[in-house]
């Protein structure tokens, strides 16, 4: 009988918040450093440094489907936005300047790495970023 009240309390406890993902991260290909921080009520991330510029290509958002944004600089560009806690992960949007496409995204801490997923429906591609 004493176990029943403890079980009820355990079920009523709020779910654990996901581990913080804020900080400076180096992308999987070490081409950029991304700073992830609080942006109002959500988490966002911007490219703080381009570490390996692509030779022969401008350092602008040339693949953006919006022609008015194709001249904006890659450095300083927000590529993660709208991330909110969702269970034990962060859910939001990610923009890939290499393709000009935006995906549903999930962030979580995996050991000392940041697990970054970009998804189209149930299909996700995963990358692991390291602390910069």
Secondary structure as UniProt FT lines:
FT   HELIX           2..12
FT   STRAND          23..26
FT   TURN            28..29
FT   STRAND          32..39
FT   TURN            40..41
FT   STRAND          42..50
FT   TURN            55..56
FT   TURN            62..63
FT   HELIX           67..69
FT   TURN            70..71
FT   TURN            75..76
FT   STRAND          78..86
FT   TURN            87..88
FT   STRAND          89..96
FT   TURN            97..100
FT   STRAND          101..110
FT   TURN            111..112
FT   STRAND          113..120
FT   TURN            121..122
FT   STRAND          123..131
//
